[in-house]
Amino acid sequence: MASINTQTLFEELFFAPTEDMVREIIDEHQEIFRDEHWHPLGGDENFFGIVRGQQSNPIAAIVEKVTNSIDALLMKKCYEVGIDPKAFDAPRNMEEALQKFFVDHKKWDLQSTRRKQAEEIQIIADGPPKNTSVIIYDNGEGQRPEDFENTFLSLVRGNKIDIHFVQGKYNMGGSGALLFCGKERYQLIGSKRFDNLGPFGFTLVRQRKIGSSQDAKRHSHFEYLKIDGDVPSFESADMDLKLFGRKFKTGTIIKMYSYQFPPGYAGFAQDLNQSLNEFLFEPVLPILTVDKKERYPNNKVLELDLFGLKRRLEEDKNDYVDSSFSEEYEDELFSKAKISCYVFKPKLSGRDAKKTKDIIRERFFKNDMSVMFSVNGQIHGHFTSEFITRTLKFNLLKDSLLIHVDCTGMKPDFREELFMSDRDALRKVMRQCNCEGFWEKSFARVVLRK
């Protein structure tokens, strides 16, 4: 590997704007990217089904990456104060970690202090507007090259299962974004440990299609690059990777090429930011979305922090929300849940009813989630407005009611049953705990107010 300039290779891959350019780099360096240098993701070609079984929504898949970044920052803070994240004296939940590691977090209500913290996790657009690639950076714990295969490149290892203050557990959710990385599923991963000891490591992940295998395969699989048995690496000082307001020192940076966004998505600071705010209803840390002037020369808002839909609802209450309330609900079956309801105004100032409906739909229901179920601020399941009309029978509130159910305080075993992969299972578990009856009584109050 000494004869290969790995830093140049990384930079060529990182600054490639689209998957077509990555393919050209691979074709140009066939000696580096020969077949024996590719290894199955998770150590098993049969794990392809696990990757395919993750998120069916490309925005939800990005959220999993962001959640990993939040975990990485919390882990770094824990190490920096000399605590083993798995030890008894480590925080027992995310809220405790926030209080312990970010003593000034209440100042994040101020735009300037929130923006500074948000720069620690950045979601950056690259490539042309119609063929956008996504870069996700975090100034978190980072990984050493020799640890990649047990962290970034592993599946179902359960690396975080004994750490109580992070969201992830099984090293699975972050792989779901691969399905939306263009046609070739290219994803570049680079990282350096937060202590700045050791080199910067990187690898490229791709999908090996059935037709491209030398021997007959019944299914394709995902694979990653190693060179002569090692994850490629190089000694690095500060690197200019076009991050917002900083150079890359340590942490992790991931690039997903030619990402397949839903129709109608344009600038990161507007469409993606609003969408992520819904999936991250109340994230523990703020995040920064960054677009580029060359992509949208006339866009005056290219960087925008996001801090969850809940905070937007609270900040915008005078403009959009007519009434709201929250109640704690306890049941022996599932323990505790907090349910919050927001009813939007039928008419905004200077707008008619139709225009008001369109504005509220765009700003608060971009992903058609009228009933949201979250754990630690991240949405894990939802129902559309159909639930409002068919189950709750509140037809007049179909387009103006948003419900949030905080499931963080539920029993872990109950949560696992609640968030099975299909909505029928979600409805079944809800009936068991009589949540629907509770909501109907709560909504009666809203109807009386209206």
Disulfide bonds with the S-S distance in Angstrom:
none
